[in-house]
Amino acid sequence: MKKWLSMLLLVSMTASLLAACGSSNSGSADKGGNEAGSGGTKKVVAWAWDPSFNGAALKIAEDLYKKDHPDFQLEVIDMAKTDLEQKLNTNLAAGVKDGLPDIILVNDPNIQKYVTAYPGTFADFKEKVDFTQFSPYKVDALRIEDKIYGVPFDIGVTGMFYRVDYLEEAGYKAEDLENITWDEYIEIGKVVKEKTGKYMATINPNDEALTSILLQSAGSWYITPDNKGNFVDNPAMTETLRVYKAIADSGIAKPVTGWSEFVGSFNAGDVATVVSGVWQIASIMDAQDQSGKWRVAPIPRLNVEGGVNASNEGGSSWFVLEESANKDLAIDFLASTMGSSTEFYERFLTENGGVGSFIPAFSSEVYNQKPEFFGGQAIYSDFTRWSTEVPGISLGMYTQEAKDALKNELPNILNGADLTQSLANIQKHFGQQVQ
């Protein structure tokens, strides 16, 4: 906690310098914020990254909202994710509210950190949205004590994408991939490698995506709800790292060192499966010559109590600032669209390939489409069904610090270090980081 307070002090000093010097970026945001609150204009300002996805979703919501509110205006200020987070932290730590937007996009692992570090800054949506209509795990990420902050947006519910031709060549059918454990997955991978010469998967020691997927599938995380390290005496963590090492040792995984190599491995046909979030669909479909050769199955599960064949990777939510001059309008805008509109989620999927956690949309024709690329499988229907099975967890304040502590020790684990000692080392390193 000392480290966190020191960081806030440093950010506060930085904010004072920025306020004194000024900048074109803050000026643009200030202009948007001031306009939103002047003369009773029915306008809100939103900060978001990725205009072709997140920004486009806001525009769909604006289009729907203006049907009943023709005077409504939305200004979307686009910036890089890291720039957005730095600017928000800088202003909030310094207590500078002028120029902040009404609406802001928040990456789910940052939710508790923002709410805890800046109490009273974000609006409670508990009485504004019927959260029983969303996948429970997504709501759990927004729930802190007796309040629910924000509106759920996109999700990263996971699946096991697989090359049906490779699996059939190795002697497996679709039903052989249902409800399996990771140990069974490894054994299947050995047969696939032997009979086809293809790797079953990829592995990247510098990326914690797979360990995150495994942990959440067992209802666990790197840290406890009270922000303590969760590496020691945690059966799900022990099993996660055992499985990770078993995959590496088995020879079924192709080593990759970055995103380009990872995507290139399945676009080039080098691997038989890809365990990832629903958002990976677009990258897989980039290889149009593989149309009809892909399917999706549930992910394997950990062999621990509470382990299920469903998890999540990534996702974000929309927050409203409590002291926004247009708080009520911003809340109503989000609640009336992303918080309750099936039409929004149908358009979001059709126009941008985005999948949400709004359960009433799951039964629509759009979610039941059967892409030819995936052999006519109703993949979106499957993904949304799996999303209702994902265990809810508390992401806490220090997810990134915990991941960094894990990655620091992961090479030793892969080289055969005693797992119990490695877990103790990770716990100690994490504690040093957040003191």
C-alpha positions in Angstrom: 0.0 0.0 0.0 2.9 2.3 0.6 3.9 1.9 -3.0 0.4 2.8 -4.1 0.3 5.9 -2.0 3.7 6.9 -3.3 2.5 6.5 -6.8 -0.5 8.7 -6.2 1.8 11.4 -4.7 4.0 11.3 -7.8 1.0 11.4 -10.1 -0.4 14.3 -8.2 2.9 16.3 -8.6 2.8 15.4 -12.4 -0.8 16.7 -12.6 0.2 20.0 -11.0 2.9 20.5 -13.7 0.4 19.6 -16.4 -2.1 22.0 -15.1 0.5 24.8 -15.0 1.9 24.1 -18.5 -1.3 23.0 -20.3 -1.5 20.8 -23.3 -3.4 20.4 -26.6 -4.9 17.1 -25.4 -6.2 18.3 -22.1 -7.5 21.4 -23.9 -9.5 19.2 -26.2 -11.0 17.3 -23.3 -11.7 20.4 -21.4 -13.6 21.9 -24.3 -15.7 18.8 -24.6 -16.4 18.7 -20.8 -17.3 22.3 -20.6 -19.6 22.1 -23.6 -21.3 19.1 -22.2 -22.3 21.1 -19.1 -23.3 24.4 -20.6 -26.6 25.8 -21.4 -28.5 22.6 -20.6 -27.2 20.9 -23.8 -28.2 17.3 -23.9 -24.7 16.1 -24.6 -22.3 13.7 -22.9 -18.6 13.2 -23.5 -16.9 9.8 -23.4 -13.3 8.7 -23.4 -12.4 5.4 -25.0 -9.7 3.6 -27.0 -10.1 1.7 -30.3 -12.5 3.8 -32.4 -13.3 0.9 -34.7 -14.6 -1.2 -31.8 -15.3 0.7 -28.6 -15.9 4.0 -30.3 -18.1 2.3 -32.8 -20.2 0.7 -30.0 -20.8 4.1 -28.5 -22.0 5.4 -31.9 -24.5 2.5 -32.2 -25.7 3.3 -28.7 -26.1 7.0 -29.7 -28.0 6.1 -32.8 -30.5 4.0 -30.7 -30.8 6.6 -27.9 -31.6 9.4 -30.3 -34.7 7.6 -31.5 -36.4 8.7 -28.3 -34.0 11.6 -27.5 -33.5 13.5 -30.8 -31.6 16.4 -29.0 -29.0 14.0 -27.5 -25.4 14.5 -28.5 -22.4 12.3 -27.9 -18.8 13.3 -28.2 -16.3 10.5 -28.2 -12.7 11.4 -27.5 -10.4 8.7 -28.8 -7.0 8.1 -27.2 -4.6 5.2 -26.7 -5.5 2.9 -23.8 -2.3 3.7 -21.9 -2.8 7.5 -22.5 -6.4 7.3 -21.3 -5.5 5.5 -18.1 -2.5 7.8 -17.4 -4.6 11.0 -18.0 -7.4 9.7 -15.8 -5.1 8.7 -12.9 -3.2 11.9 -13.2 -6.3 14.1 -12.9 -8.0 12.0 -10.2 -4.9 11.8 -8.0 -4.5 15.5 -8.1 -8.2 16.1 -7.5 -8.5 17.9 -10.9 -12.1 17.2 -12.1 -12.3 19.9 -14.8 -12.0 18.5 -18.3 -12.9 14.9 -17.3 -15.5 13.2 -19.4 -19.0 12.0 -18.3 -18.3 8.4 -19.5 -15.1 6.4 -19.4 -14.2 2.9 -20.6 -12.5 0.8 -17.9 -10.6 -2.4 -18.4 -12.1 -4.9 -16.0 -8.9 -5.7 -14.1 -8.7 -2.0 -13.2 -12.2 -1.7 -11.7 -11.4 -2.3 -8.1 -8.2 -0.3 -8.3 -10.0 2.8 -9.5 -13.0 2.5 -7.2 -10.8 1.9 -4.1 -8.1 4.5 -4.9 -10.7 7.2 -5.8 -13.7 6.7 -3.5 -16.8 8.6 -4.4 -15.6 9.2 -8.0 -17.8 6.8 -9.9 -21.5 6.4 -10.1 -23.4 3.5 -8.7 -25.7 1.7 -11.3 -27.3 -0.7 -8.9 -30.7 0.8 -9.1 -30.4 1.8 -12.8 -29.8 -1.5 -14.5 -31.3 -5.0 -14.1 -28.1 -6.8 -13.6 -29.8 -10.2 -13.4 -30.0 -10.0 -17.2 -26.2 -10.2 -17.5 -23.8 -13.1 -17.2 -23.1 -13.2 -13.4 -19.3 -13.3 -13.6 -19.3 -10.0 -15.5 -21.5 -8.3 -12.9 -19.3 -9.7 -10.1 -16.3 -7.8 -11.5 -18.4 -4.5 -11.1 -19.7 -5.3 -7.6 -17.8 -3.7 -4.7 -19.4 -4.0 -1.3 -23.1 -3.0 -1.8 -22.7 -1.1 -5.0 -22.4 -2.0 -8.7 -20.3 0.4 -10.7 -20.9 0.9 -14.4 -22.5 -1.2 -17.2 -21.0 -4.4 -18.5 -19.6 -4.1 -22.1 -17.6 -6.6 -24.1 -16.6 -10.0 -22.8 -13.7 -12.4 -23.4 -15.5 -15.7 -22.7 -13.1 -18.4 -23.8 -13.3 -21.4 -26.1 -11.0 -24.0 -27.6 -10.9 -23.3 -31.3 -9.7 -26.4 -33.2 -8.9 -27.6 -36.7 -11.4 -30.3 -37.3 -9.3 -31.8 -40.1 -6.3 -32.2 -37.9 -8.3 -33.7 -35.1 -10.1 -36.1 -37.4 -6.8 -37.2 -39.0 -5.6 -38.1 -35.4 -8.8 -40.1 -34.9 -10.9 -37.7 -32.8 -14.5 -36.5 -33.1 -16.2 -33.4 -31.8 -17.6 -35.2 -28.8 -14.1 -36.3 -27.8 -13.3 -32.7 -27.0 -16.3 -32.0 -24.7 -16.0 -31.9 -21.0 -12.3 -32.9 -20.9 -9.6 -32.1 -18.4 -6.2 -30.5 -19.2 -4.5 -33.8 -18.7 -6.8 -35.3 -21.3 -6.1 -32.4 -23.6 -2.3 -33.1 -23.3 -2.8 -36.7 -24.2 -4.9 -35.8 -27.2 -2.2 -33.3 -28.2 0.5 -36.1 -28.1 -1.6 -38.2 -30.6 -2.2 -35.2 -32.8 1.5 -34.4 -32.9 2.4 -38.0 -33.7 -0.2 -38.6 -36.4 -0.2 -35.1 -38.1 3.1 -33.5 -37.2 1.2 -30.5 -36.0 1.5 -28.9 -32.6 -1.6 -28.9 -30.4 -1.1 -25.3 -29.1 1.4 -22.5 -28.6 3.2 -21.5 -25.4 4.7 -18.1 -24.5 6.5 -17.8 -21.1 6.2 -14.0 -21.3 2.4 -14.1 -21.5 0.1 -14.9 -18.6 -3.0 -15.3 -20.7 -3.2 -19.1 -20.3 -2.6 -19.0 -16.5 -5.3 -16.4 -16.2 -7.8 -18.6 -18.1 -7.0 -21.6 -16.0 -7.3 -19.8 -12.7 -10.7 -18.2 -13.4 -12.1 -21.5 -14.7 -11.6 -22.7 -11.1 -13.1 -19.6 -9.5 -9.6 -18.4 -8.4 -7.3 -15.5 -9.1 -3.7 -14.3 -8.5 -4.9 -12.3 -5.5 -7.5 -12.7 -2.8 -10.6 -10.4 -2.5 -8.7 -8.5 0.2 -5.7 -7.9 -2.1 -3.3 -10.5 -0.6 -1.2 -12.7 -2.7 -3.0 -16.0 -3.6 -0.1 -18.2 -4.6 0.6 -20.2 -1.5 -1.9 -22.8 -0.2 -4.1 -22.3 -3.3 -5.0 -25.6 -5.0 -6.1 -23.9 -8.2 -2.9 -22.0 -8.5 -0.8 -25.1 -7.8 -2.8 -27.1 -10.4 -2.6 -24.2 -12.9 1.2 -24.1 -12.8 1.5 -27.9 -12.8 -0.6 -28.0 -16.0 1.3 -25.1 -17.6 4.6 -27.0 -17.0 3.1 -30.3 -18.2 2.1 -28.6 -21.5 5.6 -27.2 -21.9 7.2 -30.5 -21.1 4.9 -32.6 -23.3 6.3 -31.3 -26.6 2.8 -30.5 -27.9 3.2 -26.7 -27.7 5.0 -24.5 -30.2 7.1 -21.8 -28.5 6.2 -18.2 -29.5 7.5 -14.9 -28.3 4.8 -12.4 -29.2 1.4 -11.6 -30.6 2.5 -11.8 -34.3 4.1 -15.2 -33.8 1.1 -16.4 -31.9 -1.4 -15.4 -34.6 1.0 -16.5 -37.3 1.1 -20.0 -35.9 -2.6 -20.8 -36.5 -3.0 -18.7 -39.6 -0.1 -20.7 -41.1 -1.8 -24.0 -40.0 1.0 -25.0 -37.5 -1.3 -25.7 -34.5 -4.4 -27.7 -34.0 -6.1 -25.7 -31.3 -6.2 -22.1 -29.9 -7.5 -21.6 -26.4 -8.6 -17.9 -26.3 -11.4 -15.4 -25.9 -14.3 -15.0 -28.3 -12.6 -11.9 -29.7 -10.0 -14.2 -31.4 -12.6 -15.1 -34.0 -11.5 -12.2 -36.3 -7.8 -13.2 -36.3 -8.7 -16.9 -37.0 -10.9 -15.9 -39.9 -8.1 -13.8 -41.4 -6.9 -17.1 -43.0 -9.7 -17.4 -45.5 -8.1 -20.5 -47.1 -9.0 -22.3 -43.9 -12.7 -21.7 -44.1 -14.8 -24.7 -43.0 -11.8 -26.2 -41.2 -12.4 -24.7 -37.8 -14.8 -25.4 -34.9 -15.0 -24.4 -31.3 -15.3 -26.6 -28.2 -15.5 -25.7 -24.5 -12.0 -25.2 -22.9 -10.6 -28.1 -20.8 -11.0 -27.8 -17.0 -8.6 -28.0 -14.1 -8.9 -31.2 -12.0 -9.7 -29.3 -8.8 -12.9 -28.7 -6.8 -15.0 -26.1 -8.5 -13.2 -26.4 -11.9 -15.4 -25.9 -14.9 -15.0 -25.9 -18.7 -15.6 -22.2 -19.0 -13.5 -19.1 -18.4 -12.8 -15.5 -19.6 -9.9 -13.6 -21.1 -10.3 -9.8 -21.2 -13.3 -7.5 -21.3 -14.2 -3.9 -20.3 -17.1 -1.9 -18.8 -18.4 1.7 -19.0 -18.2 4.0 -16.0 -19.9 7.4 -15.3 -18.1 10.0 -13.1 -20.2 10.8 -10.0 -19.5 14.5 -10.2 -20.1 14.8 -13.9 -22.4 17.8 -14.8 -24.4 15.3 -16.9 -24.3 12.3 -14.7 -28.0 11.5 -14.9 -28.1 11.8 -18.7 -25.0 9.7 -19.1 -26.4 7.0 -16.8 -29.7 7.0 -18.7 -27.9 6.8 -22.0 -25.9 3.7 -21.0 -28.8 2.1 -19.1 -31.2 2.5 -22.0 -28.8 1.1 -24.6 -26.0 -1.2 -23.4 -27.8 -1.9 -20.2 -31.1 -3.1 -21.6 -31.2 -3.2 -25.4 -31.1 -6.4 -27.4 -31.0 -4.4 -30.6 -27.7 -2.8 -29.4 -26.0 -6.2 -28.9 -27.4 -7.5 -32.2 -25.9 -4.5 -34.1 -22.7 -4.6 -32.1 -22.1 -8.3 -33.1 -23.2 -7.7 -36.7 -21.3 -4.5 -37.4 -18.2 -4.9 -35.2 -17.9 -8.6 -34.2 -18.4 -7.7 -30.6 -20.0 -10.0 -28.0 -21.6 -8.8 -24.8 -23.0 -10.5 -21.7 -26.6 -9.3 -22.1 -28.5 -12.6 -21.7 -31.8 -11.6 -23.5 -29.8 -11.0 -26.7 -28.4 -14.6 -26.7 -31.6 -16.0 -28.2 -31.8 -13.6 -31.1 -31.2 -14.7 -34.7 -28.0 -12.7 -34.9 -26.4 -14.7 -32.0 -27.7 -18.0 -33.7 -26.0 -17.3 -37.0 -23.9 -20.2 -38.3 -20.7 -19.0 -40.1 -19.6 -21.1 -43.0 -16.0 -20.5 -41.8 -16.8 -22.6 -38.7 -18.5 -25.3 -40.6 -22.0 -24.0 -39.9 -21.5 -24.2 -36.1 -23.6 -21.7 -34.1 -20.4 -20.4 -32.5 -21.9 -17.2 -30.9 -24.7 -19.2 -29.3 -22.1 -21.5 -27.9 -19.9 -18.7 -26.6 -22.8 -16.9 -24.9 -24.0 -20.1 -23.3 -20.5 -20.7 -21.9 -20.4 -17.2 -20.6 -23.2 -18.0 -18.1 -21.0 -20.8 -16.7 -17.9 -18.7 -16.1 -17.1 -18.5 -12.3 -17.3 -15.0 -10.9 -14.1 -13.7 -9.2 -12.8 -10.5 -7.5 -10.0 -9.1 -9.7 -8.7 -7.0 -6.8 -6.4 -4.0 -7.0 -3.1 -5.6 -7.8 -3.7 -8.0 -10.7 -0.8 -6.6 -12.8 1.6 -6.7 -9.9 0.7 -10.3 -9.2 1.1 -11.2 -12.9 4.5 -9.6 -12.9 5.6 -11.5 -9.9 4.5 -14.8 -11.6 6.3 -14.0 -14.8 9.5 -13.3 -12.9 9.5 -16.9 -11.5 7.9 -18.7 -14.5 11.3 -19.5 -16.2 12.5 -21.2 -13.1 9.3 -23.3 -12.9 9.7 -24.4 -16.5 13.3 -25.3 -15.8 12.2 -27.7 -13.1 12.3 -25.7 -9.9 10.4 -27.0 -6.9 6.9 -25.8 -7.4 6.2 -25.2 -3.7 9.3 -23.1 -3.3 8.5 -21.2 -6.5 5.1 -20.3 -5.2 6.6 -19.0 -2.0 9.0 -16.9 -4.1 6.2 -15.5 -6.1 4.2 -14.7 -2.9 7.2 -12.9 -1.4 8.0 -11.0 -4.6 4.4 -9.8 -4.9 4.3 -8.7 -1.3 7.5 -6.6 -1.9 5.9 -5.0 -4.9 2.8 -3.7 -3.1 4.3 -2.7 0.2 
